[in-house]
Each structure stands twice: as structure tokens, then as C-alpha cells.
Amino acid sequence: MSIQKGLGHAISTHVPKLSLVLLVGQLFFAPHVFAKTLLLDQAVNNTLKNNPSLRVFPLRQQGLVGEKKTASLNPAMNIGAEIENFSGTGELSGIKGLETTVSLSSVLELGDKRAARMSLVDEKANNVDIESEIESLDLIGEVTRRFTEVLNVQARLDLAIESLNLANEALEEVTKRVNAAIAPAADMGRAKAAVQQAELNISLIKQQLSASRMALANLWGSLQPEFSDVAGSLYTFKQAKPFEQLFELVKQNPSIRFYAAESRIRDAEIRLAKTQSVADLSWSVGIRRNEEINQSALVAGFSMPLFSGKRAQGRIESALAAKNEVIFREESTLLSLHTQLYKAYTGREQSIAAVNQLKSEIIPNLRLSLEQTQTAYRRGLYSYLDLLSARRELLQAKQALIDSATAAVRYGIEVEQLTAVPLTAEASL
């Protein structure tokens, strides 16, 4: 498959025929990999090998092999026997006037019908290959989306743990101030509630992590994940190829090539319909035995239907209409893919810009603000609510960073699924 050229650099050459670097330039493997950590190429390999949706295509190809065998057959030979002039009256009583004819008959196909039938089956087989490629590409895209979701939840869990640590630090400071009678007791209640809320949030995110791991493992038929986490980073991006170059690649997307394959099927159907305008010749040859004169003789005959061209015209017109429909559907799909590509491309650029600003400006400023607020709180210059507000703003910014990075990765996945090639000029894990 041509898709292998672009995607084979993606994940691993162990992926048969179809590979995808849907996270190349977006998800780089973390430096510390533990025994039960799942890598992206492992998830892709497992899915392509075990997902049941891909198992139907070999069966369909087997069915077409049988269909081609049938299409290659010439018309059947028929043997027949005919008995006349027996058990009658008068001179035809008994078997005195018996005439027996044994014949062999068949149809001589004209107009190259057999080749047209076989050509149609061949085009159907090519179409099944492309459908298999489309399904594989969709599956790989789904693997990377679920893989990214696990990464997202892992990052949120890390942030929730950080939130709990900050809440505990604040509780410790509040306790000191309350015990020293320089802060109201209500502050301690708020601080304890903040710790409890952080603990509850961790519990909820752990449940979400379990569900996301299960959803990923289900893609290769596993009912219980055999990994504890996935390895990757959400925050590293490479420069994407120009939009115009990516759109040219969209035209080679399997979804578009599917229409080309379907158009060839319609062409084969048109050729087959046109062969029906050429009448077949029915023939027979045999030997006839006349008991009355005790003689035998050869007999032969042929027949051909009239006006076959007119009878086939309806099939031809129907096949032509079906082909024209494919052409218009291809044009419509290409326009739709252009829209999807543009939204994904610009969405990725906007998300990356948000990530960069959050990392370089917003989060450092908020971290500094929190440190200054903590210092001022210890000195009695700020209230607990000021401390709580500064902490909340930092955590919200870090959550926005996770969300923006995840969005950038997901947009990149969509772009690569539309183009079936790596998003960046250089892609390697």
C-alpha cells in the first residue's frame, strides 16, 4: 500500500503494511520507562493484530476468490435426450415408429463477456484492499486518540497530586497561624476542606484513568489492561508542513482512493452491461435414431435472441448513472476533507500558541505570584482567601496547559489521519 511510505517512518516497522506516526512530533517517549508502561507502537501493533474489525477483510477476499472462479467459467454443457412417436395408435403403437435423439448443447458467449465478469471481480478485490486500509487507518487514529486520553488523565492526576500538596502546605501554615491566634479558626476549616476536595479529586481522576486504560486495551480485545500507564509527553511539538502541501496529500487519502476504486468498479459494470448487447449463440448437436427405418442421422441447431442491444440499453444507462454518482460524491468528500483539514491545522496552531504562552509567560508569573502571596501570608499581610485565590489561579493555568497541549495533539492526529502521512517534515520517535 502506498500509505506505508509515509507512515512507515512513524511508529514501528513491525506494524504490517500500515503504520502511523500520529503522535510524531507531539508525543515523545518519556525517559523513564517502567516494566508495565505501554508505548504507542505496542498499542498500535496489538490493535492491528487483534482487533476483530480487520478480520472480515480476508474473508471478503476469500469470497471474491470464489466469485472469480464462478465468473471465469464458460457456459455449462448440457446433454439431453428426446423420445418421439411411441405408445401411440395404429402404426405408431409400441415402439415401431420410435425416434430417439441424444444431443449436446451449450451457449457460445460473444462480446467477451467472460473477461468482463472477471474484470469486475478484480476491481471489487482492489476495493476491498482499500477498505481494509481505511479501516486500519481509522483504527490507528482511534488508538492514538485513546492513548492521548490516557496521557491527558495521567497529567491531570499529576496536577491533582500537586494541588493536594499545595493544599497540605497551606493547611500547615494556616494551622500555625490559628494556633498562634493570629488567624481566624474559620481559615482552618477552609484549609481542611481544600485538602479533602483535593483528595476527592484525586480519587475521581484515578477512576477516569482506569476507564481510559480499559478503553485503550479494549481496542485489541483485552478485557483487563496489562499496563499501568503509558509513556509519552504532551508538550513537545515540531513545525508542521505547509497547509497546501498537506492538502495535496489529502487527495491520496484512502477515502479518496476508495472513490477511484469504486469508479473502476462502475467502469467494469458498464463494460459488462455493454457485452449484454451482443447476443449469445445457443447451439446443439446430436444424433437421432429412427427405429422404423432402422437408421441414424446427425442433427444440429442454433438460436440467437433478437434485439439484444435494445434490451441491454437499460443496464448500460443504469451503470453510467452509478458512475456519475461516484464522481460527484468524490468531489463532495474532497471539499469536506478540505474543511476538516483546515479546522484541524489551524486548531493545532492555535493550541500550540496557547501552550507556548502558558509555559513561557502565564504559568511562571502565576507561580511567582503564589510564592509572593505565600510569603506575604506568613507575614500576616495577606488573608487565607488571597492565598487560596493565588493557588487556584496557578492550578487553573496548569489545567489550561494540559487541555491546550492535548487539543494540539488531537488536532495533529486528525491532520495525519486525513493525509495518511506524518504531520511534520521530520518524524521519528
C-alpha positions as CSV (number, residue, x, y, z in Angstrom):
1,M,0.0,0.0,0.0
2,S,1.3,3.5,-0.8
3,I,0.4,4.7,2.6
4,Q,3.3,2.6,4.0
5,K,5.8,5.0,2.5
6,G,4.6,8.0,4.6
7,L,3.5,6.2,7.7
8,G,6.2,3.5,7.9
9,H,8.6,6.0,9.5
10,A,6.0,6.5,12.1
11,I,5.9,4.1,14.8
12,S,7.5,0.7,14.2
13,T,8.3,-1.4,11.1
14,H,6.7,-4.3,12.9
15,V,3.3,-2.9,12.0
16,P,2.2,-4.9,8.9
17,K,1.7,-2.7,5.8
18,L,0.2,0.2,7.7
19,S,1.9,2.4,10.3
20,L,1.2,5.8,11.5
21,V,3.1,8.4,13.3
22,L,0.0,10.1,14.7
23,L,1.9,11.3,17.7
24,V,5.2,12.0,16.0
25,G,6.4,15.5,16.9
26,Q,3.7,15.5,19.5
27,L,4.2,12.5,21.8
28,F,7.8,11.8,22.6
29,F,8.6,8.9,24.8
30,A,9.4,9.7,28.4
31,P,13.0,9.0,29.5
32,H,11.9,6.7,32.4
33,V,10.0,3.6,31.1
34,F,8.9,1.0,33.6
35,A,8.0,-2.6,33.2
36,K,4.3,-2.1,32.8
37,T,4.5,1.1,30.7
38,L,2.8,0.9,27.3
39,L,4.4,2.5,24.3
40,L,2.4,3.8,21.3
41,D,3.8,1.4,18.8
42,Q,2.9,-1.5,21.1
43,A,-0.7,-0.3,21.3
44,V,-0.8,0.0,17.5
45,N,0.7,-3.4,16.9
46,N,-1.7,-5.0,19.4
47,T,-4.7,-3.4,17.7
48,L,-3.8,-4.2,14.2
49,K,-3.1,-7.8,15.1
50,N,-6.2,-8.5,17.3
51,N,-9.0,-6.0,16.5
52,P,-11.9,-8.1,15.1
53,S,-13.0,-5.4,12.6
54,L,-9.9,-6.2,10.5
55,R,-10.6,-9.9,10.3
56,V,-13.6,-9.5,8.0
57,F,-11.4,-8.4,5.0
58,P,-9.5,-11.6,4.5
59,L,-12.9,-13.4,4.5
60,R,-14.3,-11.0,1.9
61,Q,-11.2,-11.6,-0.3
62,Q,-11.8,-15.3,0.0
63,G,-15.4,-14.8,-1.1
64,L,-14.2,-12.9,-4.1
65,V,-11.8,-15.7,-5.0
66,G,-14.8,-18.0,-5.2
67,E,-16.7,-15.4,-7.1
68,K,-13.9,-15.1,-9.7
69,K,-13.8,-18.8,-10.1
70,T,-17.5,-18.7,-10.9
71,A,-17.1,-15.7,-13.2
72,S,-14.3,-17.5,-15.2
73,L,-16.5,-20.5,-16.0
74,N,-17.7,-20.9,-19.6
75,P,-21.4,-21.7,-20.1
76,A,-22.3,-25.2,-19.0
77,M,-22.6,-28.1,-21.4
78,N,-26.0,-29.7,-21.5
79,I,-26.8,-33.3,-22.5
80,G,-30.3,-34.1,-23.4
81,A,-32.5,-37.0,-24.8
82,E,-35.7,-36.8,-26.6
83,I,-38.1,-39.7,-27.4
84,E,-40.8,-39.4,-30.0
85,N,-43.5,-41.5,-31.7
86,F,-44.1,-44.3,-29.2
87,S,-47.0,-45.8,-27.4
88,G,-49.4,-44.3,-30.0
89,T,-52.1,-45.8,-32.1
90,G,-52.1,-47.7,-35.3
91,E,-48.7,-47.8,-36.9
92,L,-47.3,-45.8,-34.1
93,S,-48.3,-48.3,-31.4
94,G,-45.5,-49.7,-29.3
95,I,-42.0,-48.7,-30.3
96,K,-42.2,-49.5,-34.0
97,G,-42.1,-45.8,-35.0
98,L,-39.8,-44.7,-32.1
99,E,-37.4,-41.8,-32.8
100,T,-34.7,-41.2,-30.2
101,T,-32.5,-38.1,-30.2
102,V,-29.5,-37.6,-27.9
103,S,-27.9,-34.2,-28.1
104,L,-25.2,-32.0,-26.6
105,S,-25.9,-28.2,-26.3
106,S,-24.5,-25.1,-24.8
107,V,-24.1,-21.4,-25.4
108,L,-21.3,-19.6,-27.2
109,E,-20.7,-16.4,-25.4
110,L,-19.9,-13.5,-27.7
111,G,-18.8,-10.0,-26.8
112,D,-16.0,-11.0,-24.4
113,K,-18.5,-11.5,-21.5
114,R,-16.3,-13.8,-19.5
115,A,-13.4,-11.3,-19.4
116,A,-15.8,-8.6,-18.4
117,R,-17.1,-10.6,-15.5
118,M,-13.6,-11.4,-14.3
119,S,-12.5,-7.8,-14.6
120,L,-15.4,-6.7,-12.4
121,V,-14.4,-9.2,-9.6
122,D,-10.8,-8.0,-9.8
123,E,-11.9,-4.4,-9.3
124,K,-14.0,-5.5,-6.3
125,A,-10.9,-7.1,-4.8
126,N,-8.9,-3.9,-5.2
127,N,-11.7,-2.1,-3.5
128,V,-11.6,-4.4,-0.5
129,D,-7.9,-3.7,-0.1
130,I,-8.6,0.0,0.1
131,E,-11.5,-0.5,2.5
132,S,-9.1,-2.6,4.7
133,E,-6.6,0.3,4.5
134,I,-9.2,2.8,5.5
135,E,-10.3,0.6,8.5
136,S,-6.7,0.2,9.6
137,L,-6.1,3.9,9.4
138,D,-9.2,4.6,11.4
139,L,-8.2,2.1,14.0
140,I,-4.7,3.6,14.3
141,G,-6.3,7.0,14.7
142,E,-8.6,5.7,17.4
143,V,-5.6,4.0,19.2
144,T,-3.7,7.3,19.3
145,R,-6.8,9.2,20.5
146,R,-7.3,6.8,23.3
147,F,-3.6,6.7,24.0
148,T,-3.6,10.5,24.2
149,E,-6.6,10.4,26.5
150,V,-4.6,8.2,28.9
151,L,-1.8,10.7,28.8
152,N,-4.2,13.5,29.5
153,V,-5.6,11.8,32.5
154,Q,-2.1,11.0,33.8
155,A,-1.2,14.6,33.5
156,R,-4.4,15.7,35.3
157,L,-3.6,13.2,38.1
158,D,-0.1,14.7,38.5
159,L,-1.7,18.1,38.7
160,A,-4.3,16.9,41.2
161,I,-1.4,15.5,43.4
162,E,0.3,18.8,43.2
163,S,-2.9,20.5,44.2
164,L,-3.1,18.2,47.2
165,N,0.5,19.1,48.2
166,L,-0.2,22.8,48.0
167,A,-3.4,22.3,50.0
168,N,-1.5,20.5,52.7
169,E,1.2,23.1,52.8
170,A,-1.5,25.8,53.1
171,L,-3.2,23.8,55.9
172,E,0.1,23.6,57.8
173,E,0.6,27.3,57.6
174,V,-3.0,28.1,58.5
175,T,-2.7,25.7,61.5
176,K,0.3,27.6,62.8
177,R,-1.4,30.9,62.4
178,V,-4.6,29.7,64.0
179,N,-2.7,28.2,66.9
180,A,-0.9,31.4,67.3
181,A,-4.2,33.3,67.4
182,I,-3.3,35.5,64.5
183,A,-5.8,33.9,62.0
184,P,-9.4,33.1,62.5
185,A,-10.4,29.4,63.1
186,A,-12.6,29.5,60.0
187,D,-9.5,29.6,57.9
188,M,-8.5,26.2,59.2
189,G,-11.9,24.8,58.2
190,R,-11.5,26.2,54.7
191,A,-8.0,24.8,54.5
192,K,-9.1,21.3,55.7
193,A,-12.0,21.4,53.2
194,A,-9.5,22.3,50.4
195,V,-7.4,19.2,51.3
196,Q,-10.5,17.0,51.3
197,Q,-11.6,18.3,48.0
198,A,-8.1,17.7,46.5
199,E,-8.2,14.1,47.8
200,L,-11.7,13.6,46.4
201,N,-10.5,15.0,43.0
202,I,-7.6,12.5,43.0
203,S,-10.0,9.7,43.6
204,L,-12.2,10.7,40.7
205,I,-9.3,11.1,38.4
206,K,-7.9,7.7,39.3
207,Q,-11.3,6.2,38.3
208,Q,-11.1,8.1,35.0
209,L,-7.6,6.8,34.4
210,S,-8.8,3.3,35.0
211,A,-11.6,3.8,32.5
212,S,-9.3,5.3,29.9
213,R,-6.8,2.5,30.2
214,M,-9.7,0.0,29.8
215,A,-10.9,1.8,26.7
216,L,-7.4,1.6,25.2
217,A,-7.0,-2.1,26.0
218,N,-10.4,-2.9,24.6
219,L,-9.2,-2.0,21.1
220,W,-7.1,-5.2,20.9
221,G,-9.7,-7.3,22.6
222,S,-8.2,-7.2,26.1
223,L,-10.8,-7.1,28.9
224,Q,-8.2,-6.2,31.5
225,P,-5.3,-3.7,30.9
226,E,-1.9,-5.3,31.3
227,F,-0.2,-2.0,31.7
228,S,-0.2,0.6,34.5
229,D,0.5,3.7,32.4
230,V,1.5,5.0,29.0
231,A,4.8,6.7,28.1
232,G,4.8,10.0,26.4
233,S,4.8,13.8,26.6
234,L,2.1,16.2,25.6
235,Y,4.2,19.3,25.4
236,T,6.7,18.8,22.5
237,F,5.8,20.0,19.0
238,K,7.5,20.2,15.7
239,Q,6.9,22.6,12.8
240,A,4.1,21.2,10.5
241,K,4.3,21.1,6.8
242,P,2.6,23.9,4.9
243,F,-1.2,23.6,4.6
244,E,-1.2,23.5,0.8
245,Q,1.3,20.6,0.8
246,L,-0.9,18.7,3.3
247,F,-4.0,19.2,1.2
248,E,-2.3,17.7,-1.8
249,L,-1.6,14.7,0.3
250,V,-5.3,14.5,1.3
251,K,-6.0,13.8,-2.4
252,Q,-4.2,10.5,-1.9
253,N,-6.1,9.7,1.3
254,P,-7.6,6.1,1.2
255,S,-11.1,7.6,1.4
256,I,-10.5,9.4,-1.9
257,R,-8.8,6.5,-3.5
258,F,-11.8,4.5,-2.5
259,Y,-13.9,6.5,-4.9
260,A,-11.3,5.9,-7.6
261,A,-11.6,2.2,-7.0
262,E,-15.4,2.4,-6.9
263,S,-15.3,4.3,-10.2
264,R,-13.3,1.5,-11.7
265,I,-15.9,-0.9,-10.5
266,R,-18.6,1.1,-12.2
267,D,-16.5,1.1,-15.4
268,A,-16.3,-2.7,-15.2
269,E,-20.1,-2.8,-14.7
270,I,-20.5,-0.6,-17.8
271,R,-18.3,-2.9,-19.8
272,L,-20.2,-5.9,-18.6
273,A,-23.5,-4.3,-19.4
274,K,-22.3,-3.4,-22.9
275,T,-21.4,-7.1,-23.5
276,Q,-25.0,-7.9,-23.0
277,S,-25.9,-6.0,-26.2
278,V,-24.1,-8.7,-28.1
279,A,-26.3,-11.7,-28.3
280,D,-25.0,-15.2,-27.4
281,L,-25.3,-18.1,-29.8
282,S,-27.1,-21.2,-28.4
283,W,-26.2,-24.4,-30.3
284,S,-26.9,-28.1,-30.1
285,V,-25.6,-31.1,-31.9
286,G,-26.7,-34.7,-31.6
287,I,-27.7,-38.0,-33.2
288,R,-31.2,-39.2,-34.0
289,R,-32.3,-42.9,-34.3
290,N,-35.4,-43.9,-36.3
291,E,-36.5,-47.4,-35.4
292,E,-39.0,-47.7,-38.2
293,I,-36.3,-47.5,-40.9
294,N,-33.5,-48.7,-38.6
295,Q,-31.3,-45.7,-39.5
296,S,-29.5,-42.9,-37.6
297,A,-28.5,-39.4,-38.6
298,L,-26.9,-36.3,-37.1
299,V,-28.9,-33.3,-36.0
300,A,-27.7,-29.8,-35.3
301,G,-29.3,-26.4,-34.5
302,F,-28.6,-22.9,-33.2
303,S,-30.6,-19.9,-32.0
304,M,-29.9,-16.3,-31.2
305,P,-32.2,-13.8,-29.4
306,L,-33.2,-10.7,-31.4
307,F,-32.8,-7.1,-30.4
308,S,-30.3,-7.8,-27.6
309,G,-28.9,-4.3,-28.0
310,K,-32.2,-2.6,-27.0
311,R,-32.6,-5.0,-24.1
312,A,-29.2,-4.1,-22.7
313,Q,-29.6,-0.4,-23.0
314,G,-31.3,0.0,-19.7
315,R,-28.4,-1.7,-17.9
316,I,-25.9,0.5,-19.6
317,E,-27.7,3.7,-18.6
318,S,-28.0,2.5,-15.0
319,A,-24.3,1.7,-14.8
320,L,-23.4,5.1,-16.3
321,A,-25.6,6.9,-13.8
322,A,-24.0,5.0,-10.9
323,K,-20.5,6.0,-12.1
324,N,-21.5,9.7,-12.4
325,E,-22.8,9.5,-8.8
326,V,-19.4,8.3,-7.6
327,I,-17.7,11.2,-9.3
328,F,-19.9,13.8,-7.6
329,R,-19.6,12.0,-4.2
330,E,-15.8,12.1,-4.6
331,E,-15.9,15.9,-5.3
332,S,-18.2,16.4,-2.3
333,T,-15.9,14.3,0.0
334,L,-12.8,16.2,-1.1
335,L,-14.4,19.5,-0.2
336,S,-15.4,18.1,3.2
337,L,-11.9,16.9,3.8
338,H,-10.5,20.3,2.9
339,T,-12.7,21.8,5.6
340,Q,-11.7,19.2,8.2
341,L,-8.1,19.7,7.4
342,Y,-8.2,23.4,7.7
343,K,-10.0,23.3,11.0
344,A,-7.6,20.7,12.4
345,Y,-4.5,22.5,11.0
346,T,-5.5,26.0,12.4
347,G,-6.7,24.4,15.6
348,R,-3.4,22.8,16.2
349,E,-1.5,26.1,15.5
350,Q,-3.8,28.0,17.9
351,S,-3.4,25.3,20.6
352,I,0.4,25.3,20.3
353,A,0.4,29.1,20.6
354,A,-1.6,28.8,23.8
355,V,0.8,26.1,25.2
356,N,3.8,28.3,24.5
357,Q,2.3,31.4,26.1
358,L,1.1,29.4,29.1
359,K,4.6,27.8,29.6
360,S,6.7,30.9,29.0
361,E,4.7,33.7,30.5
362,I,1.4,32.9,32.3
363,I,2.4,30.0,34.5
364,P,5.8,31.5,35.5
365,N,4.1,34.7,36.5
366,L,1.4,32.9,38.5
367,R,4.0,30.7,40.2
368,L,5.9,33.8,41.2
369,S,2.7,35.4,42.4
370,L,1.9,32.3,44.5
371,E,5.3,32.4,46.1
372,Q,5.0,36.1,46.9
373,T,1.5,35.5,48.3
374,Q,2.7,32.7,50.5
375,T,5.5,34.9,51.8
376,A,3.1,37.7,52.4
377,Y,0.6,35.4,54.1
378,R,3.3,34.1,56.5
379,R,4.0,37.8,57.4
380,G,0.3,38.4,58.0
381,L,0.0,40.8,55.0
382,Y,-2.5,38.7,53.0
383,S,-5.5,36.7,54.1
384,Y,-6.1,33.0,53.5
385,L,-8.5,33.9,50.7
386,D,-5.7,35.7,48.9
387,L,-3.6,32.6,49.3
388,L,-6.4,30.4,48.1
389,S,-7.0,32.6,45.1
390,A,-3.3,32.6,44.0
391,R,-3.2,28.8,44.3
392,R,-6.4,28.4,42.3
393,E,-5.2,30.7,39.5
394,L,-1.9,28.7,39.1
395,L,-3.7,25.4,39.1
396,Q,-6.2,26.6,36.6
397,A,-3.4,27.8,34.3
398,K,-1.7,24.4,34.5
399,Q,-5.0,22.7,33.7
400,A,-5.3,25.0,30.7
401,L,-1.8,23.9,29.7
402,I,-2.8,20.3,29.8
403,D,-6.0,21.0,27.9
404,S,-4.3,23.1,25.2
405,A,-1.5,20.5,24.7
406,T,-4.0,17.7,24.5
407,A,-6.0,19.6,21.9
408,A,-2.9,20.3,19.8
409,V,-2.1,16.6,19.8
410,R,-5.6,15.6,18.9
411,Y,-5.7,18.1,16.1
412,G,-2.4,16.7,14.9
413,I,-3.8,13.2,14.9
414,E,-6.7,14.4,12.8
415,V,-4.4,16.0,10.3
416,E,-2.3,12.9,10.0
417,Q,-5.3,10.7,9.6
418,L,-6.6,12.9,6.8
419,T,-3.3,12.9,5.0
420,A,-2.1,9.5,6.0
421,V,1.5,10.8,6.4
422,P,3.5,12.4,9.2
423,L,2.4,15.9,10.0
424,T,6.0,17.2,10.4
425,A,8.8,17.2,7.8
426,E,10.9,15.1,10.2
427,A,9.2,12.5,12.3
428,S,10.9,9.9,14.5
429,L,10.3,8.5,17.9
